[in-house]
Amino acid sequence: MKGDKTIMQSGLVMGMLLFAFGAQAQVVNKKICIEVELQEIKETAPVAAETPALAEAEKDPASQKDDTFSWQAHTRNKLEHLDASGPYLPIGQTPVIYLERLMEHFVTHQKGYETVEKDCAESIRVELYPLAEGWTVFARYSGNGREERVDQLFPWELSQFAERSVVALLHDVPISATINRDNVLRADSKKSSQRVKGTNHFEVGLGTQIRGGDFNSADNNAVGGTTHGVRIFSPMTLSAGYRGKFENWAIEALGQLAIGTSKTAASRNPDGGHIDFGGNVGIALHFLRYLNPRGISSFYMGAGANFELLWFSAIKDRSLGASDPRSTLLGGGLDVDVLCGWEFMRASTVQFYLQMEANLPAYVIQNEDTYGSIHTWFPGMSFKLGVIF
């Protein structure tokens, strides 16, 4: 009984293996039809004459009845000339027949696919639109709906196009992703792109900042001493620079200056150490995104960076007898700016904007001398009104 059980198990395993191999052997390839068509201009399409003879024929109603001078006859002759086999085609063959055969060849070399003449589940349709030299080609695969285009295909590039278009269509990838060393098309090097031409403007802005940090301050409760704590400064600001607008987007590059508007008298801190903010100078670069690009007015958001140099003044100890009661401490680095604004009167020659910025330093100010020291992060908020010319 035990031996029979072992035989039955072995037979079951063998049966499963045979079933798996049989199922694998029965995998059916997708049957694909290939259709290549050379497009002609419809006879009802109004077109301009290409030659002086055709132009004269159009002026003379009698001559328009003669097919010799008609545009339709001229176009038909042109297409027949393009169909003629040349040095890049097999003798006696046309581009349509040869391209169709090439497509069949490359489809058959894709695993899981084969080409047939009829009774196909899916199809690849290629349309050739004649140019003065070569064709514009559209290729579409019904299996996934993908369509690819080559703006100008030359007769000597039919094999390369067939290989790349088949891979692109069957695997649902752009034809540009199928390039290798042996199938480069001239169209790959002749991409025609039109760039957005923006408008260029000069801008000037006036405003104020609110900046805060941890500084030494004159202590009102202790004669001559200092205390440590957070202080807020509000310098006035001036900016000037360039703003270029490109439909939805804009870029601005500008110089900025801030001047401190408050200073503590040296007499209030005879022992020295009090810190005041003198101002800063910087160069900023911002990228903007308009929410209503075509509107007379538009809100916008943006981000960028500002490289700035800051200066502070420290009150000296009076007992040292210095001729200048203050010393200068410097700091600086890169700020990350996040901003939003409103631009209005955009249809006029002179435009205006209101803008708010968050200035977030990517550094900590650290500096000291005999008379004072600074160690703080110094973020800020900026508000300004600007004019754009």
C-alpha positions in Angstrom: 0.0 0.0 0.0 2.8 2.3 0.9 4.5 1.7 -2.5 1.2 2.3 -4.3 0.8 5.6 -2.5 4.3 6.7 -3.5 3.6 5.8 -7.1 0.4 7.7 -7.1 2.2 10.8 -5.6 4.9 10.5 -8.3 2.3 10.2 -11.0 0.5 13.3 -9.7 3.7 15.3 -9.7 4.5 14.2 -13.2 1.0 15.1 -14.3 1.3 18.6 -12.9 4.6 19.1 -14.6 3.3 17.9 -17.9 0.3 20.2 -17.6 2.5 23.2 -16.8 4.7 22.4 -19.8 1.7 21.9 -22.0 0.1 25.2 -20.9 3.4 27.0 -21.6 3.6 25.4 -25.0 0.0 26.5 -25.8 0.8 30.2 -25.4 -0.7 32.0 -28.4 0.9 34.9 -30.1 -1.1 38.1 -30.7 -2.0 38.3 -34.3 -1.4 41.8 -35.8 -2.2 43.2 -39.2 0.1 45.8 -40.8 -1.3 48.6 -43.0 0.8 51.2 -44.6 -0.9 54.0 -46.7 0.5 56.9 -48.7 -1.8 59.9 -48.3 -2.8 62.1 -51.2 -4.3 65.6 -51.0 -8.0 65.5 -51.5 -9.1 66.8 -54.9 -11.6 69.2 -53.2 -9.0 70.8 -51.0 -8.2 74.4 -52.0 -4.5 74.8 -52.4 -2.2 77.4 -54.0 -0.2 76.7 -57.2 3.4 75.7 -56.8 4.7 76.8 -60.2 4.2 79.9 -62.5 2.5 77.6 -65.0 -0.1 76.4 -62.4 -0.6 80.0 -61.3 -1.4 81.1 -64.9 -3.7 78.1 -65.2 -5.6 79.2 -62.2 -6.1 82.7 -63.7 -7.5 81.2 -66.9 -10.8 79.4 -66.4 -10.5 77.5 -69.6 -7.1 76.1 -68.7 -8.4 75.0 -65.3 -10.4 72.3 -67.1 -7.2 70.8 -68.5 -5.9 68.1 -66.1 -2.4 68.8 -67.4 -2.3 72.0 -65.4 -4.6 71.1 -62.5 -3.2 70.9 -59.0 -4.7 67.4 -58.6 -2.7 66.1 -61.6 0.4 67.9 -60.4 0.1 66.3 -56.9 -0.6 62.9 -58.3 2.5 63.0 -60.5 4.5 64.1 -57.4 3.2 61.2 -55.4 3.9 58.7 -58.2 7.4 60.1 -58.4 7.9 59.5 -54.7 6.6 56.0 -55.0 9.3 55.1 -57.6 11.9 52.8 -56.2 15.3 54.5 -55.7 18.8 53.5 -54.6 17.6 52.9 -51.0 14.7 50.5 -51.9 14.8 47.0 -53.4 14.5 47.1 -57.2 10.9 47.5 -58.3 9.5 48.2 -54.9 7.7 51.2 -53.5 8.2 52.8 -50.0 4.7 51.6 -49.0 5.3 47.9 -49.9 8.9 47.9 -48.4 7.9 49.7 -45.2 5.0 47.3 -44.7 7.3 44.3 -45.0 9.8 45.9 -42.6 7.1 46.4 -40.0 6.0 42.8 -40.4 9.6 41.7 -39.9 10.2 43.7 -36.7 6.8 42.7 -35.2 7.5 39.1 -35.7 10.8 39.6 -33.8 8.9 40.8 -30.7 8.2 38.0 -28.3 4.5 37.2 -28.2 3.5 38.8 -31.5 3.1 37.7 -35.1 1.8 39.3 -38.2 -1.0 38.0 -40.4 -2.8 39.1 -43.5 -6.3 38.7 -42.0 -8.3 37.6 -39.0 -6.1 39.7 -36.7 -7.1 40.9 -33.3 -5.1 44.1 -33.4 -3.5 46.3 -36.1 -0.7 48.8 -36.7 -1.6 51.5 -39.2 1.1 53.7 -40.7 0.3 56.9 -42.8 2.9 58.6 -45.0 2.3 62.2 -45.8 4.6 63.4 -48.7 6.9 66.3 -48.2 9.2 67.9 -50.7 11.7 65.3 -49.6 10.6 62.4 -47.5 7.4 62.0 -45.5 5.8 62.9 -42.3 4.8 59.6 -40.7 2.1 58.7 -38.2 2.0 55.2 -36.7 -0.8 53.9 -34.5 -1.4 50.6 -32.7 -4.9 49.6 -31.9 -3.9 47.4 -29.0 -3.1 50.3 -26.6 -4.2 53.3 -28.7 -0.6 54.7 -28.8 0.4 56.9 -31.8 3.8 58.1 -32.7 5.0 60.7 -35.2 8.2 61.5 -37.1 8.1 65.0 -38.7 10.4 64.1 -41.6 11.4 60.5 -42.6 13.8 59.9 -45.5 13.7 56.9 -47.9 17.0 55.6 -46.5 15.6 55.6 -42.9 12.7 53.2 -43.5 14.3 50.3 -41.7 15.3 52.4 -38.7 11.9 53.8 -38.4 10.2 50.4 -38.7 12.3 49.0 -35.9 11.8 51.9 -33.5 8.1 52.4 -34.2 7.3 48.8 -33.6 9.1 48.7 -30.3 7.5 52.0 -29.2 4.0 51.0 -30.2 3.9 47.4 -28.8 5.6 48.4 -25.6 3.7 51.7 -25.1 6.8 53.9 -24.9 7.8 57.2 -26.8 9.7 56.6 -30.0 12.4 58.8 -28.6 13.0 56.2 -25.9 13.8 53.5 -28.5 17.0 55.1 -30.0 20.3 53.2 -30.1 23.5 53.5 -32.0 22.2 51.9 -35.2 18.7 53.4 -35.6 19.2 57.2 -35.3 17.0 59.3 -37.6 17.8 62.7 -39.0 14.6 63.9 -37.3 16.3 63.2 -33.9 18.7 66.1 -34.6 16.1 68.4 -36.2 13.7 69.1 -33.4 11.8 72.3 -34.1 10.8 74.1 -31.0 9.4 77.5 -30.5 10.2 79.3 -27.3 7.9 81.5 -25.3 9.0 85.1 -25.8 8.4 86.9 -22.5 8.3 90.6 -21.7 11.2 92.3 -19.9 10.7 94.9 -17.2 12.6 97.1 -14.7 11.2 97.1 -11.2 11.7 99.3 -8.1 10.3 98.4 -4.7 10.0 100.3 -1.4 9.0 98.7 1.9 10.0 97.5 5.3 11.2 94.4 7.1 10.5 92.8 10.5 13.5 90.8 11.7 14.1 89.2 15.0 16.9 87.5 16.9 18.6 86.9 20.2 20.9 89.9 21.1 22.5 91.7 24.0 20.6 94.8 25.0 21.2 97.7 27.4 19.6 96.8 30.7 17.3 99.6 32.0 17.2 98.0 35.4 21.0 97.7 35.8 22.9 100.9 35.1 25.4 100.3 32.3 24.8 96.6 32.1 23.2 94.4 29.4 20.6 91.7 29.3 20.1 88.9 26.8 16.8 88.3 24.9 14.8 88.4 21.7 14.6 91.8 19.9 12.6 92.9 16.9 14.0 95.3 14.3 12.1 97.1 11.5 14.5 98.4 8.9 13.3 100.2 5.7 14.1 98.5 2.4 14.8 99.5 -1.2 15.0 97.1 -4.1 15.7 97.4 -7.8 16.2 94.9 -10.6 14.7 93.0 -13.5 11.4 91.0 -13.8 10.9 88.9 -16.9 7.4 87.5 -17.5 6.8 84.3 -19.5 3.0 83.6 -19.6 2.3 81.7 -16.4 5.8 82.2 -14.9 8.1 85.1 -14.1 11.7 85.5 -12.8 13.1 88.4 -11.0 16.7 89.3 -10.2 17.3 92.3 -8.0 19.5 94.0 -5.6 18.2 94.8 -2.1 19.2 97.3 0.6 17.9 97.5 4.1 18.7 100.3 6.6 18.2 100.1 10.3 15.9 102.8 11.7 16.6 102.6 15.4 19.8 103.0 17.5 20.4 103.0 21.3 22.5 105.9 22.7 25.9 104.9 23.9 25.3 106.8 27.1 22.7 104.2 28.1 25.2 101.4 28.0 28.5 102.7 29.5 29.8 99.2 30.1 29.3 98.3 26.4 28.0 95.2 24.8 24.6 96.5 23.4 23.9 95.4 19.8 22.0 97.4 17.2 21.1 96.3 13.6 22.7 98.6 11.0 21.2 97.1 7.8 22.0 94.7 5.1 22.7 94.5 1.3 21.8 91.5 -0.8 21.3 90.0 -4.3 18.1 88.0 -4.8 16.7 85.6 -7.4 13.0 84.7 -7.3 10.8 82.5 -9.4 7.1 83.4 -9.6 3.9 81.6 -10.7 0.9 83.7 -11.7 -2.6 82.3 -10.7 -4.3 84.4 -13.4 -1.7 84.9 -16.1 -4.1 86.7 -18.6 -5.9 88.9 -16.0 -5.6 92.6 -15.6 -4.6 91.7 -12.0 -3.2 88.5 -10.7 -2.1 86.9 -7.4 1.2 85.1 -7.6 3.4 82.8 -5.5 7.1 82.2 -5.6 10.3 81.1 -4.0 14.0 81.9 -4.4 17.1 82.8 -2.6 18.9 85.9 -1.4 22.6 86.2 -0.7 23.0 89.0 1.9 25.6 90.8 4.0 24.4 92.2 7.4 26.2 94.6 9.7 25.6 95.4 13.3 27.0 97.9 15.7 28.2 97.1 19.3 28.5 99.9 21.9 32.1 100.0 23.3 33.0 100.0 27.0 33.4 103.7 27.8 36.3 102.9 30.2 38.4 101.9 27.2 38.5 105.5 26.0 37.9 104.7 22.4 37.4 107.6 20.1 34.5 105.9 18.2 31.8 104.7 20.7 30.8 101.8 18.4 32.4 98.8 16.6 31.0 97.0 13.6 30.2 93.3 13.5 29.4 91.6 10.2 27.4 88.5 9.3 25.8 87.0 6.2 24.9 84.0 4.1 22.1 82.6 2.0 18.4 83.2 2.8 15.6 81.0 1.4 12.7 83.2 0.4 9.1 82.2 0.2 6.8 84.9 -1.2 3.3 85.8 -2.4 2.0 89.0 -4.0 -0.6 90.8 -6.1 0.2 92.4 -9.4 -2.3 94.9 -10.8 -2.8 97.4 -13.7 -1.0 94.7 -15.8 -2.4 96.1 -19.1 -0.8 99.5 -18.7 2.8 100.5 -19.4 3.4 101.1 -15.7 2.3 98.2 -13.5 2.3 97.8 -9.7 2.6 95.0 -7.2 2.3 94.4 -3.4 4.5 91.6 -2.1 5.2 89.8 1.1 8.2 87.6 1.7 9.4 85.2 4.4 13.2 85.4 4.7 14.6 82.3 6.3 18.4 82.3 6.7 20.2 79.0 6.1 22.9 80.0 8.6 23.4 81.4 12.1 25.2 84.7 12.6 28.3 84.2 14.7 30.7 87.1 15.3 32.4 88.9 18.2 35.0 91.3 19.1 36.4 93.0 22.2 33.2 95.0 22.6 30.3 92.6 21.8 29.2 89.3 20.4 26.4 87.9 18.3 25.2 84.3 18.1 21.6 84.1 16.7 19.3 83.0 13.9 17.9 86.1 12.3 14.7 85.4 10.2 12.4 88.1 8.9 9.3 89.2 7.0 9.4 91.7 4.2 6.5 93.9 2.9 6.9 96.1 -0.1 5.1 98.1 -2.8 6.7 98.0 -6.2 6.4 99.5 -9.7 7.2 97.7 -12.9 8.1 99.6 -16.1 
